[in-house]
Amino acid sequence: MNGSEQDAARRRHAAAAADALEVRRVAVQLGGAAVLDDVSLTAHGGEIVALLGPSGCGKTTLLRVIAGLQPHAGDVLWQGRSLAAVPAHGRGFGLVFQDQALFPHLDVERNVAFGLRMQPRTQHRNAAERRRRVAELLELVGLSGFSRRPVDALSGGEAQRVALARALAPHPRLLMLDEPLAGLDRPLREQLLVDLPRILRRLRQTALFVTHDLEEALAVSDRVAVMRAGRIVQVGTPRAVHERPANAFVARFLGRAAAPGPPPRAPPTTPGPRSSGPASSAAPTSCTGRCVPPAAGTRACWRPRLACYPTICPPRPANAAPS
């Protein structure tokens, strides 16, 4: 990250030290049916919040409300100021879609630069500054040397990285990602599950990440908001939501066999060696993203910042073959 990028990240972080985004009692009705019902949510400056829930629960509609694309009751505020009178193009928010929405007639560089040309308040006003900004972002997302490549020659993972770079180009105040990994092959998806939070945290980027996949929410987010039928039913850190589901629906959706109960014993703060004996409440030393050996019913694994829990990623037996 160069000096100008660091300065921009620090300014965004300082300006949004408290609640950058606040969704206040938002409701949406379509065709007489409640799509969102009394939804309230906050996101702090530099925080990644995952909206997790089954298809049709209102996650994408909530993004559209925040972006200014969906009429609604209630209010959306940025740094304490209502956005009710601010149109979508004036909010300074970025969007990344599942299908990337890249322009097929433009190469990678011009796709990324498109957001700079369309953003009237951008600091990158001339061609040289735009090229410099594009080069910085392609390096950040791991696509240095791809600037002249046609987008139809990209893999799915590469195309999603270009879409991410394009959304980040104009320094968005808030980045919203709508199921950005849903259409990717498993190896590409697993790599982006590591790279995406790294990129967002390096920029101190406030972000909302929509997904129906538990593993994605656990891997990417600082907090998780679980949605059901247009309402948010639980908000908390990934570990807290997984260990202490608020109700039977959350427990079932997270793949837990039982309804909420007493929290399990916390893992040690300093990881020790992997246990060679029976599973216990102690956490393994690290989590690579795969449970070793694979266990029936396994849904997810803490990674890369959180310790593996035996309930999700069982300790490797002493006689297990290397993977």
N, C-alpha and C positions, 0 to 999 in steps of 0.2 A: 504494500500500500504506500503510495507516495504522499508527500506532504499535504497537497491540496485535498486528497481523499481523506486523510486522517483529520484534517481541520474540519471538513464537512461532517464527518462522522461525530466528532466531538461536539460540534454545534448542535447537531440533531439530538445527541444524547443529553446535553445540558438543557436544551429547550424543552425536553420531554421527560424530565427527571421524575415527575409524579405520574399521574394517569394521562398518557398521551391520547388514548382513545377511550371514550365512554359511550356505550350504547345504553340508552335509558328508556325502559319500558316500551320497547318497539313492538308493534303489532302490524301484521299484514293479512288481509283477507283477499282471496281470489275466488271468484265464482261462488261467494257465500261461505267458503270454507276458510278456516283459520290456518294460514300457512306458518305464521309466526304469532306467538301469543305471549305478551308481556315479557319480552326478552330483554335482559339487562346484562352487560358485560363490560369489563375494563381491560385495557392492555397498557402496561407501563412502557416507558421509553426503552427501546432496545430489547423488548421481550418478544418471544415467539409463542403465540397462543394457538393451539390446535383446536379446531371445531370438529369434534368426532361424533359420528352417529351413523345410523343406517340410511340407505338411500331414501329420499323423500321426507327427511325430518326437518328440512328448512335451512340447511347449512349454506347452500349456494344463494338462496333468497336473502339470507342475512348479509352475505358479502355484497349483493346487489344493493341492499339498503345502504350499507356503509359507503359504497362507491357513489351513491347518488343516482342510481339507475332504477330504483324501485320506489314508487309512492308508498307511504307508510304512516302510521300513527306513532307517537312517541318522538324521541329526539336522538340525534347522533352528535356528539361533541368531540372537538379536537382541542386539547389543551384548555379545556373549560369553556370553549366558545362553540355555540351551536352552528351546525353546518346546514341548517334548514334552508337558508337562502343561498347557499353556495352550490352552483351546478357541478356536475361530475367533472368537467374539464378543469375546474378551478380548485379542486380539492388537493391536488398534488399527490394523489394516491396511484400506485402501480398495481397492475393485474397480470398474473401468469395463469394461463388456461391449460386444461388437460391436453387440448389438441395443438398447443403452441401458437396457432394463428400467425405463423410466419408468412411473409410475402414471397411467393414462389419466384417472382421475376427479379428479386433483389438478392445479391449475395449476402454472406454473413455480415460483413462490415456495414453494409447499407441497411440491413435489417436492424442491427443494434443502434445505428445512428438515427434511425427514423424517429425514435422518441425524443432525441435532442432537437431535431428540426421542428417537431410539432409542439415543443414545450416553450411557450413565450418567455417564461421567467428563468430559463436555464442560463447558467454562467458560461456555457460553451457556445459562444455566439458565432465563431467563424470556423471555417473548414479545418484549419490546423488544430484548433482546440477540440473539435469533434473527433477527429482522427485519434488524437492523444487519449481522449476519454474512452473511445472504443477499444483501443489497444490495451488500456489498463483493465477494462472489464473482461476482455477475452483472456487475458492472462489470469485474472482472478478465477474465472470459471473453468480454467484448464484447456482453453482453445487457442492458445497462441499459435500463429501461423495459419489460422483458418479464415482470415479476413476475406479472401477472394473466392472462397469455396461456395459453389451453388448450394442452396439449402436442400435441394432434392438429392444431393449426394451425402447428406448427413445421416447418421444413425439416429434412432429415437432419443437416446440419451444426449447426443450432441445437439440435436434440435432443441431439446428442453433446456440445455445450458445456454443456447443462443437466446431463447425466449426469456430466461432469467436475466441475462446480461442486458437485453433490451429494456426490460422493466426497471432495472436498477440504474440505467444510464442517466435519467434526469434527476437523480437523487430524490426518490419518492419519500414523502414523510411516512407513509405506511405502505407496505407491500402485502398484497393479498394473493394467495396461491390456491387455486381451485382444483383439487385432485391432480396436482402436476405430475405425479408418478404412476397414475393408474394404468396407463397404456404401455408401460415399459416392460421389457423382459426382465426376469429376476436379477441377472448379474448387473444390468444397468441400473435397476432400481436400488439394489443394495449399495452400489457405489455412490449414487446420488443421496441416499439416506445418510451417508457419512459426510459428503461434500457440502450438501445444502446448508445444514446448521453451521458448519464451519464458515462458510461464506457470509451468512447472515450475521453471525456473531462478530466476525472480523470487521464488518461495516457498522456494527451496533444498530442493525436495522430492525425497527419495529415491524412485526409481521403477523398475519393471520394465515393459518395453514389449514385448509379444509381437506378432510379425509374420512373415509369409512373404514380405514384399516388401522387396527390397534397398533401394530408394529411401527407404522409410520408416525403415529402420534407420539409414541413413547420415545422414538429415536430423535425426533426433530424438536419437540416443544419444551418450553419452560413450564407452561401450564396447559392443562387440557380442560376444555368445556365440552361435556357430554350432552348431546341433544337427543330429544325424543319428541316426535309429533309436534314440532314447532316450539318447543320449550327447552330451556337449559335446565337439566336435572342435577348436574353436579359440576363444580369447578374446583380444580386443585392441581397440585404438582402431579406429574405422571406416577410417581411412586405412591403418593397419598391416594390417588384415585384407584390405582390397582389394588392397594392393600386394604382400603376401607371404602368399598363401593357404597353409595348412599342408599341404594334400594336394590330390589331383586332384578329390575331391568338392567341396571348398570352392571351388576354381578354377572348376569347371563351374557350381556354384550361383550364384556371383557374376558369371557371364557372361564369365569370362576365357577366351580362346582357348587358353591354354597352361597347363601345370602350373607350380608355383612355380619361380621363378628368381631371379636377382639383383635386388634392389630397384632401381626406377628412380631417376634423379637427383632429389633433393629440389627442390621449387619454391623460388624466392627468397622470403625472409622478407618483403620489401617488394614488393608486386605492382607490376609495370610495365605499360605500355600493352599492349593486345592486339596480338599479332603479325599483320601483314598478309600474311605469307609462309607457307611450309609449316609444318605442325604440328611443334612441338618439345616438349622436356620442360618448358619454362617454363609457368607457370600463367597463365591469363587473369586479369584484374583482379577479376572478380566472377562470381558464379553466381546466376542468377535462378531456377533450378529447371527451366529448359528448355535443351536443347542447341541451339545456333544455329550453322549450320543443322542440322536433325535428321539424325542419322547412323544408318544401318542397324545394327541390333544394339545400339544404345545402351540401356543399362539404367538408368542413374542419373546424377546430377549432384551434386557436393558442394554443400551449401547448408545453412543460410545462413552457417555459421561457417567452413567449410573451403574452401580454394581449389579451383577447378575443375582437373581434370587432363585433359590431351589424350586420355588413354586412355578417359575417360568423357565429357568434354564438349569436343569439339574446338574450337580457336580459330576465330573467325568470319573467313571469307575477306574480303579487302578489297572485293570486288565483290558481297558478299551484300546482298540487299535487307533493309531493316529489318523486324523481326517485329512 
